[in-house]
Amino acid sequence: MRFQSTKGQSPALTASRAMLMGAAPDGGLYVPQSFPQFSPNSFGDPEDLPGIAKTLLTSFFEDDALAADLANICRSVFNFPAPLKKLAENKHTLELFHGPSAAFKDFGARFLAASMDAMAGDDLPLTVLVATSGDTGGAVGCAFAKARTAKVVILYPKGRVSPLQERQLTCWPDSVTSLRVDADFDQCQALVKAAFADNGLKMRHGLSSANSINIGRLLPQMVYYATSALTIFRQTGKRANYIIPTGNLGNGMACLWARACGLPIGQVILAQNANRSLTDYFDGLGFAPRASIATIANAMDVGNPSNFERFTTGIDNLNHDLRALSVDDKAIANQISKDARALSHVWCPHSAIAAFSYDQLNADEKTRPWVLVATAHPYKFREIVEPLIPGNIPPCPELAAIESLPVHVTDIPATLDALAGVLTDGSELP
């Protein structure tokens, strides 16, 4: 199996080499040259996440340096549940917030960290760069906090994350450097891309990425779509349809890749907040990146989704049975209040976007099985959610544990010179 650049101007690489590169030298993103094909009978117990992961991912790591380690990596990464809970007839929620940072990013971040540890050697990258709109950085910091192989630099937008998210971004040991950037997420992401485009900077510091531009994030995220789709198919004989809260499009892309592998997945709805670049594209208005808009679903405040580039490769038709929907803050808040009363179910603002999108389906569509993807624990956004319930949200143990940890953060302007200075200054990076 080889992965090629979306721009087609860089050599195709094995999975582990593509992971280490992060982005391709030509500025493109790595995608599989083809997708292995599976049937529902290819897999065992859908509650066996490590087993499903190994079966699904083995073909992507064929003839790869990580092939012999893959089973151990899957066992170490997929050691917490991704429960599929029934809310009503044909209406389910997939809870992806039971990992150590209480967000779906834990699956990909832990897989990437474990893979890099398994690849430890002289040519391993020294520094992992990650731009975050809120949840990615916390998951990456947590995953790499005890890693043997890489230092991590997290860039996050000043004033655009929740208080608990900011604590999660800044409470890790010296191997993780947190940079609070005077910018929005798209500018943070542009800084990471600019660092990768600077060959001298990239080679000098051995840069790799932990954003969803890295295939090491997307491949493991396919696993929970596989397990939930297999569960529904075996129970009903029908394909599962998904509503996915979407910012940078990595989680949605993982679902589309799983479907391209033959998993029993039907329609996919990409549910956005007021940052509607994807919604406009699917409405026929073309793709027009724009400055991000601040919303109460801040982890999805992305005006220029990086993974959109993966739609344009022509390798496989990913766009069938796919549409997007944009939801504003008022509708998000109303959905949180409504479902807390009617269902005794509390959503985070991002997951509430999926719930609102489900309510917009017509009666015929609701006769099919739907899965609402719940991306984060509501306690992470309690300042927004608790007044809407109203009531208190108890923290999960993982979030309670970080409340007393010390924090370390450096403020920088949104310039490549400032980022390069941090990378170069030994007082900032261990």
C-alpha positions in Angstrom: 0.0 0.0 0.0 1.3 3.5 -0.9 0.0 6.9 -0.2 0.3 9.7 -2.8 0.1 13.5 -2.6 -3.1 15.2 -3.6 -0.9 17.5 -5.8 0.8 14.6 -7.5 4.3 16.1 -7.4 5.9 14.0 -4.6 6.9 10.3 -4.5 4.3 7.9 -3.1 5.2 6.6 0.4 4.3 3.8 2.8 2.0 4.7 5.6 4.7 5.1 8.2 6.8 7.4 6.0 3.7 9.4 5.1 2.9 9.8 8.8 6.4 11.0 9.6 6.2 13.6 6.7 2.8 14.9 7.9 2.2 16.8 4.6 3.8 16.0 1.3 6.9 18.0 0.1 4.8 19.5 -2.7 2.3 20.9 -0.2 -0.3 18.3 -0.8 -2.0 15.8 1.6 -1.4 12.1 1.5 -4.2 9.8 0.4 -4.3 6.1 -0.3 -3.6 5.1 -3.9 -6.6 2.7 -3.5 -8.9 1.5 -0.8 -8.9 -2.2 0.3 -12.3 -3.8 0.1 -14.2 -5.5 3.0 -17.6 -7.1 3.5 -19.4 -7.1 6.9 -18.3 -10.7 7.2 -14.6 -9.7 7.2 -14.9 -8.5 10.8 -15.5 -10.1 14.2 -17.2 -8.7 17.2 -17.9 -5.0 16.6 -17.4 -4.2 20.3 -13.8 -5.5 19.9 -12.3 -2.2 18.8 -8.6 -3.4 18.8 -9.6 -6.4 16.7 -11.7 -4.3 14.3 -8.8 -1.8 14.0 -6.3 -4.5 13.2 -8.5 -6.1 10.5 -9.3 -2.7 8.9 -5.9 -1.1 9.1 -3.7 -4.1 8.2 -4.0 -3.5 4.4 -3.0 0.1 4.8 0.2 -1.0 6.5 1.1 -3.8 4.1 4.9 -4.0 3.5 5.3 -1.1 6.0 7.8 -0.8 8.8 4.9 -0.7 11.3 3.2 -3.9 10.1 4.6 -6.1 12.8 3.7 -3.6 15.5 0.2 -2.8 14.3 -1.6 -5.3 16.6 0.2 -4.0 19.7 -0.5 -0.4 18.7 -4.2 -1.1 18.2 -4.4 -2.8 21.6 -2.7 0.1 23.4 -4.8 2.8 21.6 -8.3 1.4 21.5 -8.5 0.6 25.2 -11.6 2.8 25.9 -15.1 2.4 24.5 -16.9 4.2 21.7 -20.5 3.3 22.8 -23.4 3.4 20.3 -26.5 4.4 22.3 -30.1 4.3 21.1 -32.1 7.5 21.6 -35.2 6.5 19.7 -36.3 4.2 16.8 -33.6 4.6 14.1 -31.9 7.3 16.1 -28.5 6.6 17.8 -25.6 8.6 19.1 -22.0 7.5 18.8 -20.2 8.7 22.0 -16.6 9.4 21.1 -15.6 11.3 24.3 -14.7 8.4 26.7 -10.9 8.8 26.1 -8.4 10.6 28.2 -9.1 14.1 26.8 -12.9 13.5 26.5 -13.0 14.2 22.8 -13.0 12.1 19.6 -9.5 13.4 18.8 -8.1 10.9 21.3 -8.4 8.0 18.9 -6.2 9.6 16.2 -3.8 11.4 18.5 -3.0 8.2 20.5 -2.5 6.2 17.4 -0.1 8.7 16.0 1.9 8.9 19.2 2.1 5.1 19.6 3.1 4.8 16.0 5.9 7.3 16.3 7.1 5.6 19.4 7.2 2.3 17.6 9.2 3.9 14.8 11.8 5.4 17.2 15.1 5.8 15.4 17.6 8.3 14.1 15.3 9.6 11.3 12.3 10.2 13.6 11.0 13.7 13.5 12.0 15.9 16.5 9.0 18.2 16.6 5.3 17.6 16.0 3.4 20.8 15.1 -0.3 21.0 15.7 -2.8 23.8 15.2 -6.0 23.5 17.2 -9.4 25.1 17.4 -9.9 23.6 20.8 -9.9 19.8 21.1 -7.1 18.6 18.9 -4.3 20.2 20.9 -5.6 18.8 24.2 -5.7 15.2 22.8 -2.3 15.6 21.1 -0.7 17.0 24.3 -2.2 14.2 26.4 -1.1 11.5 23.8 2.5 12.7 23.5 3.0 13.7 27.2 4.7 10.4 27.8 6.0 9.8 24.3 9.7 8.8 24.0 10.2 10.2 20.5 8.9 13.6 19.8 8.4 17.1 21.2 5.1 18.8 20.5 4.3 22.4 19.8 0.6 23.3 20.0 -0.7 26.5 18.4 -4.1 27.7 19.5 -6.1 31.0 18.9 -6.2 33.5 21.8 -9.6 34.0 23.2 -11.3 31.4 21.0 -11.3 28.3 23.2 -13.2 27.4 26.4 -11.5 27.8 29.8 -11.3 24.0 30.2 -10.0 23.6 26.7 -7.3 26.1 27.4 -6.2 24.2 30.5 -6.1 21.0 28.5 -3.8 22.8 26.0 -1.4 24.1 28.5 -1.1 21.6 31.4 1.4 19.1 29.9 5.1 18.5 30.8 8.1 20.1 29.2 8.0 18.0 26.1 4.9 19.9 25.1 5.1 23.6 24.3 1.8 25.6 24.1 1.7 28.7 22.0 -1.3 31.1 22.4 -1.4 32.9 19.0 -3.0 36.3 18.5 -5.1 35.0 15.6 -8.0 32.7 14.7 -7.6 29.0 14.0 -7.2 29.4 10.2 -4.2 31.6 10.8 -2.8 29.1 13.3 -3.2 26.4 10.6 -1.6 28.7 8.0 1.4 29.0 10.3 1.8 25.3 10.5 1.5 25.0 6.7 4.1 27.8 6.3 6.5 26.0 8.6 6.2 22.9 6.5 6.7 24.8 3.3 10.0 26.2 4.6 12.3 23.3 3.8 15.1 24.7 5.9 12.9 25.0 9.0 11.3 21.6 8.3 14.6 19.8 8.0 16.4 21.6 10.8 13.7 20.7 13.4 12.4 17.5 11.8 8.8 18.7 11.6 5.8 16.5 11.5 2.1 17.2 11.9 -0.5 16.0 14.3 -3.4 17.8 12.6 -5.9 15.8 10.5 -3.8 16.5 7.5 -1.7 13.6 8.8 -3.0 10.2 7.7 -2.0 8.9 11.2 -5.0 10.8 12.5 -7.5 9.7 9.8 -6.8 6.0 9.5 -7.6 5.2 13.2 -10.7 7.3 13.1 -12.2 5.0 10.5 -12.4 2.3 13.2 -15.3 3.7 15.2 -17.3 4.2 12.0 -16.6 0.6 11.2 -17.7 -0.7 14.6 -20.9 1.3 14.7 -21.9 0.6 11.1 -21.3 -3.1 11.6 -23.4 -3.1 14.8 -26.4 -1.5 13.0 -26.0 -3.6 9.9 -26.0 -6.8 12.0 -29.0 -5.7 14.0 -31.1 -4.4 11.1 -29.6 -5.5 7.8 -29.5 -1.8 6.8 -26.7 0.7 6.3 -26.0 3.2 9.0 -26.3 6.9 8.0 -24.2 9.5 9.8 -24.5 13.1 10.9 -21.0 14.4 11.7 -20.2 17.7 13.3 -17.5 19.1 11.0 -14.8 21.7 11.2 -11.6 20.8 9.5 -13.3 17.8 7.8 -11.0 15.1 9.2 -13.7 13.2 11.1 -16.0 13.4 8.1 -13.2 12.3 5.8 -12.5 9.2 8.0 -16.1 8.2 7.6 -15.9 8.6 3.8 -12.7 6.5 3.7 -14.4 3.8 5.8 -17.3 3.8 3.3 -14.9 3.6 0.4 -13.5 0.4 2.0 -17.0 -1.2 1.7 -18.3 -0.7 5.2 -22.1 -0.6 5.4 -22.4 3.1 5.5 -25.1 5.0 3.6 -25.7 8.7 3.6 -23.3 11.2 5.3 -24.3 14.7 6.4 -21.5 17.1 7.3 -23.0 19.4 10.0 -21.3 22.8 10.2 -21.7 25.7 12.5 -21.9 29.3 11.0 -18.6 28.6 9.2 -20.4 27.3 6.1 -17.8 26.9 3.4 -18.7 23.2 2.9 -22.4 23.9 3.0 -22.0 26.5 0.3 -20.0 24.1 -1.8 -22.6 21.3 -1.6 -25.3 23.9 -2.3 -23.6 24.5 -5.7 -21.9 27.8 -4.8 -18.3 26.6 -5.2 -15.7 26.2 -2.5 -14.6 29.6 -1.1 -12.4 29.7 1.9 -13.1 32.6 4.2 -12.1 34.0 7.6 -13.5 31.9 10.4 -16.5 33.1 12.5 -16.4 32.7 16.2 -19.3 30.5 17.5 -20.3 28.6 20.7 -19.2 25.4 18.9 -15.6 26.8 18.8 -13.8 23.6 18.0 -15.5 23.8 14.6 -14.6 27.4 13.8 -12.8 26.7 10.6 -13.3 28.8 7.5 -10.8 26.9 5.3 -11.1 23.1 6.0 -7.7 21.6 5.1 -9.2 18.2 4.3 -11.3 19.5 1.5 -8.3 19.0 -0.7 -8.7 15.3 -0.3 -12.0 15.5 -2.2 -10.3 16.6 -5.4 -7.9 13.7 -6.0 -10.1 11.7 -8.3 -8.9 8.5 -6.8 -12.3 7.4 -5.5 -15.7 9.0 -5.7 -16.2 10.2 -2.1 -18.9 12.7 -2.8 -21.9 10.4 -3.4 -24.7 10.4 -0.8 -23.2 13.4 0.9 -24.5 16.8 1.8 -23.7 19.6 4.3 -25.8 21.7 6.6 -25.0 24.9 8.5 -26.4 25.6 12.0 -26.2 28.9 13.8 -25.7 29.6 17.5 -29.3 30.2 18.3 -30.3 26.8 16.9 -27.5 25.1 18.7 -28.5 26.6 22.1 -32.2 25.8 21.5 -31.3 22.2 20.6 -29.3 21.8 23.8 -32.2 23.1 25.9 -34.8 21.1 24.0 -33.1 17.7 24.2 -32.2 18.2 27.8 -35.9 18.5 28.6 -37.3 16.0 26.1 -34.6 13.3 26.1 -32.8 14.0 29.4 -29.7 14.0 27.1 -27.1 16.7 27.3 -25.1 17.6 24.2 -21.9 19.6 23.9 -22.4 22.5 21.4 -20.8 20.6 18.6 -22.8 17.4 19.1 -26.0 19.5 19.3 -25.3 20.5 15.7 -25.7 16.9 14.7 -28.9 16.6 16.8 -30.4 19.7 15.1 -29.5 18.4 11.7 -31.3 15.1 12.5 -34.5 17.0 13.3 -34.4 18.6 9.8 -34.7 15.2 8.1 -38.0 14.3 6.5 -40.2 11.5 7.6 -39.0 9.1 4.9 -35.4 9.7 5.8 -36.1 9.0 9.5 -37.2 5.5 8.6 -33.5 4.6 8.0 -30.9 4.1 10.8 -29.1 7.3 11.7 -26.1 7.9 13.9 -25.5 11.3 15.5 -21.8 11.6 16.2 -21.1 13.1 19.7 -17.6 14.5 19.6 -16.9 15.9 23.1 -18.0 15.6 26.7 -20.4 18.5 27.6 -18.4 19.4 30.7 -15.7 20.8 28.5 -18.2 23.6 27.6 -20.1 23.8 30.8 -20.0 27.7 30.8 -22.2 27.5 27.6 -24.2 24.3 28.4 -25.2 24.6 32.0 -27.3 27.8 31.7 -29.2 26.2 28.9 -30.1 23.0 30.7 -30.3 24.4 33.4 -28.2 22.5 35.9 -24.7 21.3 36.7 -22.7 18.9 34.6 -20.5 16.6 36.6 -17.0 16.1 35.1 -15.8 12.8 34.0 -12.7 11.6 35.9 -10.3 12.4 33.1 -11.4 16.1 33.1 -11.5 16.4 36.8 -7.9 15.2 37.0 -6.5 18.1 35.1 -8.2 20.9 37.1 -5.3 21.2 39.6 -2.4 20.8 37.1 -0.1 23.8 36.6 -0.2 25.5 33.2 2.5 26.8 30.9 1.9 29.0 27.9 3.8 31.4 25.6 2.0 34.2 23.7 3.2 34.9 20.1 2.0 36.9 17.1 0.7 35.1 14.0 4.0 35.2 12.1 6.3 32.5 10.9 9.3 34.4 12.4 7.7 34.2 15.8 7.1 30.4 15.4 10.6 29.8 14.0 12.0 31.7 17.0 10.2 29.4 19.4 11.4 26.3 17.5 15.0 27.6 17.5 15.2 28.9 21.1 16.4 26.1 23.3 14.8 27.9 26.3 11.4 27.2 24.8 11.8 23.7 23.5 13.5 21.1 25.7 
